[in-house]
Amino acid sequence: MIGSKKKDGQKTQVFVTGWLVMLLAVPAYAWLSQELLDQIDKNRADVAKIKDIVLNGDQKHQAFDRLAILGEKFTTRICGSQELEDSIDYIAEEMKKENIATVYFENVTALKWTRGKEFAEILTPLRRPMSIMSLGSSVGTNGTLTAEIVVVKSFDELKARQDVAGKIVVYNQVWQGYGTSNEYRTRGASEASLKGARGALVRSITDFSIYSPHTGQQDYYENITKIPVACITVEDAEMLQRYQDRNVSVTVSMTTEPVNHGEVITRNLVAEIPGNVLPDEVVIFGGHIDAWDVGTGSMDDGGGVMISWQALSVIKKLGLIPKRTLRVVLWTCEEFGLVGGEAYYNAHKEASDKVSLIMESDHGVFNPYGLKFSGSGLARAIMEEILKDLNDINTTRVLEGGGDSSDTGWWVDEKKVPGVELYSGNENYFYFHHSNGDTMTVLDKDQLDRATILWATAAYAVANLDGLLPRDGDYPTTSSVSTRPLSVPNAATAAMALLIAYQLMRRQQ
């Protein structure tokens, strides 16, 4: 069967040649070099120290204890409030007590809004109070607003109705995830105003409720008649929908007294451990210090603030000094339109080429799994290698994408700075988000410790590399072959071995 043997030889030849071409075609940056692996290896003893002092030393549960003070001493850290400014001063003073080298403020102009009294009630077909929360920047009712309601499930339904003028629009939108459902909170008042409504009530943006309203920011369109808007509970929104479906007319009264005070000065808080080799290059990590005036803001975003502060504290206490500067930024007034994050970006974006990595935790600090990462494939592979040291606390996963957070998105999207967001078990995050349920009760001491270790390890190890995280380069193609990606010399050796094998097979034929 000479013909079959020839075909088999051709198949072998094509197979070997294909592998050879693939190996030689993959650019050199597709593997982590041995030099880079050695740089990461040098941090392993320091990472072990970080884990030990947090899990077994005097830093154990300190993140939780500090967060409890922040949330329960400075409860309503709403943008423009004295409590927000007092909390910024408190953390700055505590950092100075730890001998953190550089602590300073950057002024930010923001808008101040206060909630005031608020009350709502169903008048007909029965008398029943409703729990409401005015939405940020809303105007008040200027007394009591009493009107018949019209319930809609979508903007399209609202636009199609001809009976909206003079009424209160109730949005009973279906939960479709925060990004989609949040449009009703943000735009609901303006869209209702365009139809002649006198007020708006928005179903809380949550996928679960135990009769808890959830507040948040809303924005009026330009040149629009501003009408009062508040959130109501899921339960009330659905009840009002059922009344309408039964053709029962419902009248509601609402009284709200929020005040828009105009511009004020607030501050971003910045703290640094300067690098000892490349101090002008930085790794930035943080969270937003402001919170809504309900609950204690412990989850959103006290947890992100605290693991960032605690990570810097741990590194300082251990006397670890990386090559690059470690910079914690606690952004102000995120809840009122990402004000602090945008101001910080505009002030420092020209130095984006000096930022190796930017990290923010603003999706809750629950059971940590790893990091969400936005950046090049090669940089993601480096992060995976760094996190291998955290296998014992199960925080090694690096997800592709999602590293652009609320205050860091400009850096990642416009300047292509590698970005990280904490990846944790936050499936129930919106149960508590912007509600009175956002308290210390939803957080866990041990989970905060593990997140602190993860945060400190990622920031320190990246800051201690010889070079910045690469902004281009593919993910290593050999990751499925070896637990440690091949170095370039090893790849060349493998290619040579295949070439020799190919020549030997030709001789045998």
N, C-alpha and C positions, 0 to 999 in steps of 0.2 A: 504494500500500500504506500508506494512512494509519494503519490499525490497527497494523501492525508498527512504524511510526515512533513511535507513541504508546507502545507497549510498550518500545521501545528507550529512549525518553526517560524512562520510569518507572524502568527498570533503572539508567540513569545517575544519575537523581535519588536512588534508594535507595542506590546505591554511594557517591556523594559525601556524602550525608547521613550514612551509616554511619560513614565515615571522620571526618567532622566531629564527630559525637557522641563517637567514641572519643577523639579528640584533646582535646576539651573535658572529657570525663569523667575522664581520667587525672589524678590529683591532682598538685599541684605538685612533691611530693617524688619523683615517678617519674623525674625527670631530675637529673643532677648540675648544680648551678648553675655559672655561669661563675666566680663567686667561689670555689667549692670547687675547681674545676679549676685556678684560679690558685694556690690554696694548695698543691696538689700539685705544680704546676709549679715553685714556688719551692724545692722540695727536690731538684730534678733535679741541680743542680750538686753538692750534698752527696752524693747517691747515686753520682755519678760518682767522687767522691773515695774513697768506701767501696770501690767496685769496684777502683779503681786501686791502693790501698795493699794490698789483699788479693791481687790477681792479680799485681801487679808490684813491690810495695814490700816493706818489712821485715816485714809481717804474713803474707807468703806462706808457707803450710804450717805456720804457727805453731800452728794448731788441732791438727793431727796430732801435732806434736812435744810439745805440752803434754799431749795425751791419752795419748800413750805413757808419759809420766812418771806420770800419774795411775794408769793401769792397771797399770803394771809396778813402781811403787814402793809403791802401796797396793792390792795385788792383791785381797785378800778383804775388801771393804768391806761385809760383812754387818751387818745391823742389830744394834746393841749392841756391836760389836767396837771395839777400840782403833784398828784400821786405818781404820775409817770416821771416827772422831773425828779421827785424825791427818790424813786427807785433807781434811776440812773446814777444819782449821787451816791446812793448806798452801795451799789456794786462797785463803783469807782473807788470809794474809800476802802472797801474790803480788799480789792485788788492791790491797792497801795500797801495795805498791811502785810500782804504776802510778798512784798518787795518785787512785784512785777515791774520791770524797768521803766516801761513807758505806758502811761495811761492819760488819755486826753479826749476832748470833745470836739465835734464838728457841728456847728450850728446849722439848723434846717428850718426853713419857713414852712409852716403847715396851717391848716384850718382847724379851728376849735369849734366843736359842737357838743352841746350837752342835752341829755335826754329829757329831763323834766318829768312831770306827772303824766300818767297815761292810763286810760281806762276805756273799755268798750263793753257794749251790752247788746244782746239781741232783745228787741222790744216786742216784735210780733213775728211769728204767731204765739210766742211764749216769752216770758222774761227770764233771761239767763245771761250771767256775766261771761265775757270771753277774755282769755289771757292774751295780751298783745305786747309787742315791743316795737317802738318806732325804729325805723331804719336810719342809718347814719346819713346826715345832711338833710333829712326830711324837714319840711316846714311843719308848723303846728296847725291845729284845727281852728285856732282863733275862737275859742269857746267850744261849744259842743256841736259836732256835725251829725245830723240825723238824716238818713236817706234810705231808700230802698236799695237792695243789692242786686247785682247781676253776677252770676258765677260763670267763669270761662275756664277751659282747660288749656288754651293755647292762645298765642297772639293772633293766629289766623282766625280763630273763633271770635275773638274780640273785634277784629276788623270787619268781620262779616255781619255783626249784630248792628241793628239800627235803634236799639232801645237803651243806649248807655248814658246818654246825656243826663246830667243831674243826679246820677246814681253813684253808689260806691261799687267799684269793681273788685270782685274777689277772685283771685287766681288760685285754682285748684289743679295746678300742673302735676303731671305724673313725674315721679322721680326717675330721671334718666342719667344719673351721675351728676356730680357737682358742676362740672363745666357747662353742661346744657341747662340744668335746672336753675342755676344761678342767674341766668339771663332774666328770669322773671323778677327776681329781687332787684337786680341792677336797673332794668329798663321798665319795670312794671308801672310805676307812677307816670312816667312820661308817655307811654303808650296809652294808658287810660285817659290821661289829660287830653291827648289828641282826639279822643272820642267824646270829649265833653264831660267826663266823670268829675265828681267833686272830691273823691278820695279813692284810695286803693288799699286792699288788704291782701297780703301774699302768703300763701302756704309756706311754712318754714322749709328751708332747704336741708332736708334730712331724709334718710331712708328708714328711720325708726323714731317713734315718739311715745312718750308717756305723758302727754299733754304738756309739752314744753315748747314754748316759742323760741326761735333761733334768730338773733338779730344779724346785722351785717350792713355793709355800705351799699348805698344806691346813688345813682347819678342822674340828674335831670338833663334832658336835652337843652341845647341853647335855644333861647327865644321861645320857651314853653311856659304855659301857666303852671306854676308849681302847686301841686296838690299834696296833702298829707298822705303818708304811706307808712304802714306798719306790717309786721309779720304776725301771723296767727298760727295756732297749732294745726298739725295735720288732722287731728280729730275734728276740730271745728270746721276746717275747710271741707272735709268730706261730708259732714252733717249738713252744711249749707248747700252743698251740691245735691244732696238727697232731697232737701226741701224743694229746690228748684225743679228737680226731675219729677216731683209730684205736683208741680204747678202751684206750689204754695208760696205766696208772696212773703218776703222777709224784710223787715226794717231793722236797721242797726244804728246805734249811736256810738260815736267815738270821740274821745277827748284826749288830745295830746298837746304837750307844751314844750317841745324841744326848742332850742335856741341856737342859731348859727352866729358865732361871735366874731368871725373874721379871722385874720391872720395872727399867728403867734410864732414865737421862736421856741423850737425844741432842739434836741441834740442827738446825734449818733455818738455812741460810746466806743472808743477804740483802745485796745490794749495790746502790747507787743512784747515778745521776747526777741530781741535783735539777733540775727544770724551772726556767726563768727567768721564766715568766709565771704558770703555774698549778701550782706545786710539789705541791699537795695532790691533784692528779689524776695518775693513773699508767697506764703500760703495763707489764704484768708479763710476763716471759718466763723460761723456765728448763727444768730437767730434774731427775731425781732422782739424788742423789749416791750412794746406797747401791747395792749389787749383791750377787748371790749369791756364795758362797764357792767358786765354780768358774770356770774361765777367768779373765779379767781385768776383766770388766764393761765392756769398751771399747765394745761395741755397745749394751748395755742396762745403764745408760743414759749411759755415759761420753760418747758422741757428743752427746746432747742437752745435757748439762752443758757440754760444751766449746764448742759453737757459741753458747751463751748467754753464757758468760764471754767468749769471743772477740769476739762482737758488741759487748759493752759496752766491751771493751778498745780496739777499733778506733774506736768513736765517741769515746771519751775521748782517744785519741792524736791524732785529727784536730781536737780542740777543739770538737766540735759539741755545742751545748747546745739541746735542744728546749724547746718551751713547757711540756710536762709532764714529770714525773719518769719516768725509765727505771729499772725495778726488776727485777733478776735475783733469782730465788728458786731455790735448790738444795734441793729437798725431801728430807728424810731418811726412811728406812724405808718407802719405797713398796712394796718387795717383801713386807713383813710386814703387809699390810692397808691400804695407802695412809695410813699413820699420820701422816707429816709433812704431806701434802697436806690431810688432814682437819683437823689441828690448826691449820694456817695459815688455812684457810677459817673455822673457828670463831672464830679470834682477830680476823679482819678483815672478816667478811662484812657488818657494819653499814656499812662504807665502800664497798660494792659499786657505789654510784652514782657513785663517783669513779674507777672502773676503766674505762678506755676499751676496752682489749683485754687478754686473757690468752692466753699462748702457751706450749705445752709440746711438746717433741720427745721422744717415748718409743716410737717405732716404728722406730728405727734411722735412722742418717744415711747413706744411700746416695746414688745419683745423684738430686739434687733436681730436682723438676719444678715445684714451687710450694707452695701451701698448701691444707690442708683447712680449711674455714671454716664455723662455726656462728654464725648471727646473721641479721639482717634482710637482705632482698634489696638494699636501698639500701647497707648497710654492705659487702656483698659486692662491689657495683659499685665502691665506693671502693677496696677492696683491689685489684681488677683494674686500676683506673687507676694505682694506686701501682706495681704490679709491671710495668707496661709498660716502665719504665726498665731492666728486667732481661732484655729480649728477647735481648740479645747473649749471655747465659749460659743461656738456655733455662729460666728458672725463673718463668714468667709465669702458670701455670695456677692458678685458684682454684676448688676443688671445693666444691659445696654440701653441707654436712654433714660430720661427722667431726672437728669442731674441739674436741670435749670429750675431753680426754685423762685419764690416770689421776689426776693430782693437781689437775686443773682442772675436772672434771666438775660439781662442786657449783656453781661460779661460773656456768657456762654453763646448766646445767639448772634450777637453783633461782633464780638472780638474773638470768638472761638477759643476762649479760655476753657480748659477742662473744668467741668462742674460736677459736684456731688450733692445729692440729697440723701438723707438717711432712709434706708429700706428697713421697715419694721412692720410688725403685725398690726397695722392700723385699720383693719377691716371695719371696726366700729367707730372710727374717728368722727364721723358725722352724726353719730348719736348724741355727742356732747358739744360739738362745734358751735361756738358763738351762743352758748346757752348757759343757764345757771348750773348745768351739770358739769361744766368745765372746772373741775376742782382737783385737789390732790387725790381724791378717792379713786380716780380712774388710772392713776399711775402706780408703778411698782418699784420699790427700792432697788431690787437686784437687776431689773431690766435697765434702769437708769445707769447703774454701775457698768453693765456690759456695754451700753451705748457710749458711755464716757471712754471706755477702753478703746472701742472701735474708732471713735472720733479722734482721740489722742494719737493712736497708732497711725491712722491714715495721714493726719496732718504732719506729724513728726517725721515719718519715714519719707514722705514726698519732699519735705523741706531739707532732708539730709542727703538726697541724691546729688551726684556731681553736676547733673544738668537739669534743666526744666523738663517737666513732663512734655513729651513730644505732641505737637498739634497735628501731625500727619503720621502716616504709617499704618499698615494693615494689621489686623489681628493675626498672631502667629498661627500658621496653618498646621503646625506639627503638634498642637496641643492635645490632639486625640491619640498621638503616638507615644508621647513621653510625658511624665508628670512634670518635668521641667523642660520648657521649650529648648530646642537645639540652639547652640551658638553657631555663628557663621562658620568657624573652622570645622565644626562637626558636620554641618550641612555639606561642606565641600568634600569631606571625607566620605560621606554617604554617597554623594554623586560619583566620586571616583570608584567606589566599590561596585556600584551598579554598572559603570562603564566596563570595568574588568570582567564582571560576570557576563555581560553582553558579548564581549569578545570571545570568552571561553565557550559560550553556547554556539557561536558562529563556527568555531573550529570543530565542535562535536558534530555539527551538521555536515 
